[in-house]
């Protein structure tokens, strides 16, 4: 059980850092701006898949955390 929770924490940290790098980046794939937060920041169409994949990773992490099987 303890090992599964450590793996869940590792998944959470790795997926979160990767998502942060992708959302904060300014690559050619970012797409058009959906809404602006400030003059130099906003939500782009390329951020949507990153957020959806981050949510899927968090759901897997929670499922692993709650798994009681031996």
N, CA, C and O atoms as a MOPAC input file, in Angstrom:
PM7 MOZYME 1SCF
protein

 N      0.83100 1    -1.19600 1     0.00000 1
 C      0.00000 1     0.00000 1     0.00000 1
 C      0.87600 1     1.26000 1     0.00000 1
 O      0.60300 1     2.20200 1    -0.74400 1
 N      1.90900 1     1.27900 1     0.81900 1
 C      2.79500 1     2.44200 1     0.89100 1
 C      3.49400 1     2.67400 1    -0.44300 1
 O      3.66800 1     3.81700 1    -0.86600 1
 N      3.89500 1     1.58900 1    -1.10600 1
 C      4.57800 1     1.70200 1    -2.39900 1
 C      3.65700 1     2.33000 1    -3.44000 1
 O      4.09700 1     3.16500 1    -4.23100 1
 N      2.39700 1     1.94100 1    -3.44900 1
 C      1.43500 1     2.50300 1    -4.40500 1
 C      1.25500 1     4.00100 1    -4.17400 1
 O      1.12600 1     4.76200 1    -5.13300 1
 N      1.24500 1     4.41900 1    -2.94400 1
 C      1.08400 1     5.85000 1    -2.65400 1
 C      2.31300 1     6.64500 1    -3.08200 1
 O      2.18200 1     7.77200 1    -3.56100 1
 N      3.48800 1     6.08100 1    -2.91800 1
 C      4.69900 1     6.75600 1    -3.39200 1
 C      4.69700 1     6.87500 1    -4.91800 1
 O      5.11000 1     7.89600 1    -5.46600 1
 N      4.23300 1     5.82900 1    -5.59500 1
 C      4.12200 1     5.88000 1    -7.05400 1
 C      3.09700 1     6.92900 1    -7.46000 1
 O      3.31900 1     7.66700 1    -8.42000 1
 N      1.98100 1     7.00800 1    -6.74600 1
 C      0.94600 1     8.00600 1    -7.04500 1
 C      1.49500 1     9.42300 1    -6.88700 1
 O      1.20600 1    10.29700 1    -7.70500 1
 N      2.28200 1     9.64900 1    -5.84500 1
 C      2.88800 1    10.97100 1    -5.63300 1
 C      3.87500 1    11.28300 1    -6.75700 1
 O      3.92100 1    12.40900 1    -7.25100 1
 N      4.66200 1    10.28800 1    -7.15700 1
 C      5.62200 1    10.49500 1    -8.24900 1
 C      4.90200 1    10.83300 1    -9.55300 1
 O      5.33000 1    11.73200 1   -10.27700 1
 N      3.81900 1    10.12600 1    -9.85900 1
 C      3.03500 1    10.41600 1   -11.06600 1
 C      2.49700 1    11.83600 1   -11.00000 1
 O      2.57300 1    12.57800 1   -11.97900 1
 N      1.96000 1    12.20900 1    -9.86300 1
 C      1.41800 1    13.56200 1    -9.68500 1
 C      2.48600 1    14.61700 1    -9.97300 1
 O      2.23900 1    15.56900 1   -10.71400 1
 N      3.65500 1    14.44900 1    -9.39300 1
 C      4.72100 1    15.44400 1    -9.56300 1
 C      5.24700 1    15.49800 1   -10.99700 1
 O      5.42300 1    16.58100 1   -11.55600 1
 N      5.49600 1    14.34000 1   -11.58400 1
 C      6.03800 1    14.29500 1   -12.94200 1
 C      5.06400 1    14.88100 1   -13.94900 1
 O      5.44600 1    15.70900 1   -14.77600 1
 N      3.80900 1    14.45700 1   -13.88400 1
 C      2.80600 1    14.93900 1   -14.83500 1
 C      2.56000 1    16.43500 1   -14.64200 1
 O      2.37300 1    17.15900 1   -15.62000 1
 N      2.55800 1    16.90200 1   -13.40600 1
 C      2.32900 1    18.32600 1   -13.15300 1
 C      3.46700 1    19.19100 1   -13.68600 1
 O      3.22000 1    20.24200 1   -14.27700 1
 N      4.69900 1    18.76300 1   -13.48300 1
 C      5.84200 1    19.53500 1   -13.97900 1
 C      5.85200 1    19.55300 1   -15.50700 1
 O      6.09000 1    20.59900 1   -16.11000 1
 N      5.59800 1    18.41200 1   -16.13200 1
 C      5.55400 1    18.37100 1   -17.59700 1
 C      4.43800 1    19.25100 1   -18.14600 1
 O      4.63200 1    19.95300 1   -19.13800 1
 N      3.27400 1    19.21600 1   -17.50900 1
 C      2.16000 1    20.06200 1   -17.95600 1
 C      2.51200 1    21.53900 1   -17.80500 1
 O      2.19000 1    22.34800 1   -18.67500 1
 N      3.16300 1    21.88700 1   -16.71700 1
 C      3.57100 1    23.27800 1   -16.51400 1
 C      4.53700 1    23.73600 1   -17.60400 1
 O      4.41300 1    24.84300 1   -18.12700 1
 N      5.50000 1    22.87700 1   -17.94400 1
 C      6.44100 1    23.22000 1   -19.01500 1
 C      5.72600 1    23.40800 1   -20.34700 1
 O      6.04900 1    24.32600 1   -21.10100 1
 N      4.76300 1    22.54900 1   -20.64000 1
 C      4.05900 1    22.64200 1   -21.92000 1
 C      3.14600 1    23.85900 1   -21.98700 1
 O      3.08500 1    24.53200 1   -23.01500 1
 N      2.43600 1    24.14700 1   -20.90000 1
 C      1.51800 1    25.28900 1   -20.89500 1
 C      2.30000 1    26.60000 1   -20.89500 1
 O      1.88500 1    27.56700 1   -21.53400 1
 N      3.42000 1    26.64200 1   -20.18700 1
 C      4.20300 1    27.87700 1   -20.10000 1
 C      5.04700 1    28.12700 1   -21.34500 1
 O      5.52000 1    29.24400 1   -21.55400 1
 N      5.24100 1    27.10800 1   -22.17100 1
 C      6.07100 1    27.25900 1   -23.36400 1
 C      5.39300 1    28.08600 1   -24.44000 1
 O      4.18300 1    28.31100 1   -24.40900 1
 N      6.19200 1    28.52800 1   -25.38200 1
 C      5.68400 1    29.35900 1   -26.47800 1
 C      6.10500 1    28.75600 1   -27.81100 1
 O      6.74700 1    29.42400 1   -28.62100 1
 N      5.75000 1    27.51000 1   -28.04000 1
 C      6.11600 1    26.84700 1   -29.28700 1
 C      5.17000 1    27.20300 1   -30.42500 1
 O      4.15500 1    27.86500 1   -30.21000 1
 N      5.50100 1    26.76600 1   -31.62600 1
 C      4.66600 1    27.07500 1   -32.79300 1
 C      3.31900 1    26.35800 1   -32.76600 1
 O      2.42200 1    26.71800 1   -33.52800 1
 N      3.15700 1    25.36300 1   -31.91400 1
 C      1.92800 1    24.57700 1   -31.83200 1
 C      0.90900 1    25.17200 1   -30.85700 1
 O     -0.16300 1    24.59500 1   -30.67400 1
 N      1.20800 1    26.28500 1   -30.24100 1
 C      0.32300 1    26.82500 1   -29.20900 1
 C     -1.04300 1    27.21300 1   -29.73900 1
 O     -2.02200 1    27.15000 1   -28.99600 1
 N     -1.14300 1    27.60700 1   -30.98000 1
 C     -2.44200 1    27.95100 1   -31.56100 1
 C     -2.88900 1    29.35200 1   -31.18900 1
 O     -2.13800 1    30.14200 1   -30.61800 1
 N     -4.12800 1    29.62800 1   -31.52800 1
 C     -4.65600 1    30.97200 1   -31.27500 1
 C     -5.01800 1    31.14800 1   -29.80200 1
 O     -5.20800 1    30.17200 1   -29.07600 1
 N     -5.10700 1    32.37600 1   -29.38300 1
 C     -5.43300 1    32.70000 1   -27.99400 1
 C     -6.94100 1    32.58200 1   -27.80000 1
 O     -7.71800 1    33.17700 1   -28.54500 1
 N     -7.34800 1    31.81000 1   -26.79200 1
 C     -8.76800 1    31.66900 1   -26.46800 1
 C     -9.23000 1    32.79600 1   -25.55800 1
 O    -10.28900 1    33.38700 1   -25.77200 1
 N     -8.42700 1    33.08800 1   -24.54100 1
 C     -8.68100 1    34.25400 1   -23.69800 1
 C     -7.36800 1    34.73500 1   -23.10700 1
 O     -6.43200 1    33.95700 1   -22.92200 1
 N     -7.31100 1    36.01100 1   -22.81800 1
 C     -6.09300 1    36.65300 1   -22.34100 1
 C     -6.17000 1    36.86700 1   -20.83900 1
 O     -7.18400 1    37.32700 1   -20.31400 1
 N     -5.08000 1    36.52700 1   -20.15200 1
 C     -4.97700 1    36.75800 1   -18.71400 1
 C     -4.27400 1    38.09100 1   -18.46900 1
 O     -4.67600 1    38.86300 1   -17.59900 1
 N     -3.22900 1    38.35200 1   -19.23700 1
 C     -2.51200 1    39.62600 1   -19.20200 1
 C     -1.99600 1    39.89100 1   -20.61500 1
 O     -2.30700 1    39.14000 1   -21.53900 1
 N     -1.21900 1    40.94500 1   -20.78400 1
 C     -0.71400 1    41.26600 1   -22.12000 1
 C      0.17300 1    40.16900 1   -22.69700 1
 O      0.20700 1    39.96900 1   -23.91100 1
 N      0.87900 1    39.47000 1   -21.84400 1
 C      1.80600 1    38.44500 1   -22.32800 1
 C      1.40000 1    37.01800 1   -21.95800 1
 O      2.15200 1    36.08300 1   -22.23400 1
 N      0.24200 1    36.82900 1   -21.34500 1
 C     -0.19500 1    35.50000 1   -20.91800 1
 C     -1.64600 1    35.27400 1   -21.30800 1
 O     -2.45400 1    36.20100 1   -21.34900 1
 N     -1.95000 1    34.02500 1   -21.58900 1
 C     -3.31900 1    33.67400 1   -21.91900 1
 C     -3.45900 1    32.17700 1   -22.13700 1
 O     -2.48800 1    31.42700 1   -22.04200 1
 N     -4.67800 1    31.75600 1   -22.43100 1
 C     -4.98000 1    30.35200 1   -22.69700 1
 C     -5.03600 1    30.16700 1   -24.21000 1
 O     -5.78400 1    30.86100 1   -24.90000 1
 N     -4.23700 1    29.22300 1   -24.72400 1
 C     -4.17600 1    28.95200 1   -26.15600 1
 C     -4.87000 1    27.62500 1   -26.45900 1
 O     -5.09100 1    26.81000 1   -25.56200 1
 N     -5.20600 1    27.42000 1   -27.71600 1
 C     -5.83700 1    26.15400 1   -28.10600 1
 C     -4.90100 1    24.97400 1   -27.86100 1
 O     -5.37300 1    23.87000 1   -27.59000 1
 N     -3.60500 1    25.17600 1   -27.94700 1
 C     -2.64600 1    24.11400 1   -27.67600 1
 C     -2.56000 1    23.72600 1   -26.21300 1
 O     -2.01100 1    22.67400 1   -25.88500 1
 N     -3.09100 1    24.55300 1   -25.32800 1
 C     -3.08000 1    24.24400 1   -23.89800 1
 C     -4.17300 1    23.25000 1   -23.51400 1
 O     -4.05600 1    22.56700 1   -22.49700 1
 N     -5.22200 1    23.16500 1   -24.30900 1
 C     -6.36000 1    22.30200 1   -23.96200 1
 C     -5.96800 1    20.82700 1   -23.87500 1
 O     -6.30600 1    20.18400 1   -22.88100 1
 N     -5.26200 1    20.24700 1   -24.87600 1
 C     -4.85800 1    18.84400 1   -24.72900 1
 C     -3.94600 1    18.61400 1   -23.52900 1
 O     -4.02700 1    17.57100 1   -22.88100 1
 N     -3.08400 1    19.57400 1   -23.23100 1
 C     -2.19000 1    19.44200 1   -22.07800 1
 C     -3.00700 1    19.36300 1   -20.79400 1
 O     -2.73300 1    18.52200 1   -19.93700 1
 N     -3.99400 1    20.22000 1   -20.65500 1
 C     -4.83600 1    20.22700 1   -19.45200 1
 C     -5.65000 1    18.94300 1   -19.35400 1
 O     -5.78600 1    18.38100 1   -18.26700 1
 N     -6.19200 1    18.47200 1   -20.47600 1
 C     -6.96900 1    17.23000 1   -20.46300 1
 C     -6.09900 1    16.03300 1   -20.09100 1
 O     -6.52600 1    15.17300 1   -19.32100 1
 N     -4.88700 1    15.97100 1   -20.62900 1
 C     -3.98100 1    14.88200 1   -20.27200 1
 C     -3.52100 1    14.98900 1   -18.82100 1
 O     -3.32200 1    13.97100 1   -18.15800 1
 N     -3.35300 1    16.20900 1   -18.32600 1
 C     -2.99800 1    16.39600 1   -16.91600 1
 C     -4.12700 1    15.87400 1   -16.02800 1
 O     -3.87400 1    15.19600 1   -15.03200 1
 N     -5.37100 1    16.19200 1   -16.38900 1
 C     -6.51300 1    15.69800 1   -15.61500 1
 C     -6.57300 1    14.17000 1   -15.62900 1
 O     -6.87300 1    13.55600 1   -14.60500 1
 N     -6.29400 1    13.55500 1   -16.77100 1
 C     -6.27100 1    12.09100 1   -16.85200 1
 C     -5.17000 1    11.51700 1   -15.95700 1
 O     -5.38400 1    10.51400 1   -15.27600 1
 N     -4.00500 1    12.14600 1   -15.95600 1
 C     -2.92000 1    11.70500 1   -15.08300 1
 C     -3.26700 1    11.83600 1   -13.61300 1
 O     -2.92100 1    10.97100 1   -12.80800 1
 N     -3.95000 1    12.91700 1   -13.26000 1
 C     -4.36800 1    13.10200 1   -11.86900 1
 C     -5.41400 1    12.06100 1   -11.47200 1
 O     -5.39500 1    11.56500 1   -10.34500 1
 N     -6.31900 1    11.72800 1   -12.38300 1
 C     -7.32300 1    10.69700 1   -12.09800 1
 C     -6.65200 1     9.34400 1   -11.87600 1
 O     -7.05300 1     8.59600 1   -10.98400 1
 N     -5.64000 1     9.02300 1   -12.67400 1
 C     -4.89800 1     7.77500 1   -12.48400 1
 C     -4.14800 1     7.78000 1   -11.15700 1
 O     -4.08200 1     6.75900 1   -10.47200 1
 N     -3.59300 1     8.91400 1   -10.80000 1
 C     -2.87200 1     9.03400 1    -9.53800 1
 C     -3.81000 1     8.82600 1    -8.35100 1
 O     -3.46100 1     8.14000 1    -7.39100 1
 N     -4.99200 1     9.41600 1    -8.42000 1
 C     -5.98500 1     9.24300 1    -7.34900 1
 C     -6.44500 1     7.79300 1    -7.27700 1
 O     -6.59500 1     7.24700 1    -6.18400 1
 N     -6.67200 1     7.15900 1    -8.43400 1
 C     -7.09500 1     5.75600 1    -8.44600 1
 C     -6.02600 1     4.86300 1    -7.83000 1
 O     -6.34400 1     3.94200 1    -7.07800 1
 N     -4.77200 1     5.12700 1    -8.14200 1
 C     -3.67700 1     4.35000 1    -7.56700 1
 C     -3.57200 1     4.58900 1    -6.06500 1
 O     -3.30800 1     3.65300 1    -5.31000 1
 N     -3.77200 1     5.81900 1    -5.62400 1
 C     -3.71400 1     6.16000 1    -4.20300 1
 C     -4.79800 1     5.41300 1    -3.42200 1
 O     -4.55100 1     4.93200 1    -2.31600 1
 N     -5.99000 1     5.32000 1    -3.99700 1
 C     -7.12800 1     4.70200 1    -3.30100 1
 C     -7.19500 1     3.19000 1    -3.45600 1
 O     -8.00700 1     2.54700 1    -2.79200 1
 N     -6.36600 1     2.60700 1    -4.31100 1
 C     -6.40200 1     1.16900 1    -4.57000 1
 C     -5.92800 1     0.41100 1    -3.33800 1
 O     -4.81300 1     0.62100 1    -2.86000 1
 N     -6.77700 1    -0.46300 1    -2.83200 1
 C     -6.45200 1    -1.22500 1    -1.62300 1
 C     -6.04100 1    -2.66000 1    -1.91900 1
 O     -5.78500 1    -3.42600 1    -0.99000 1
 N     -5.97100 1    -3.04100 1    -3.19000 1
 C     -5.63500 1    -4.42600 1    -3.50900 1
 C     -4.17900 1    -4.71100 1    -3.14600 1
 O     -3.32800 1    -3.82300 1    -3.21100 1
 N     -3.90400 1    -5.95300 1    -2.76700 1
 C     -2.53700 1    -6.30400 1    -2.34400 1
 C     -1.53900 1    -6.32600 1    -3.46400 1
 O     -0.36200 1    -6.60600 1    -3.23600 1

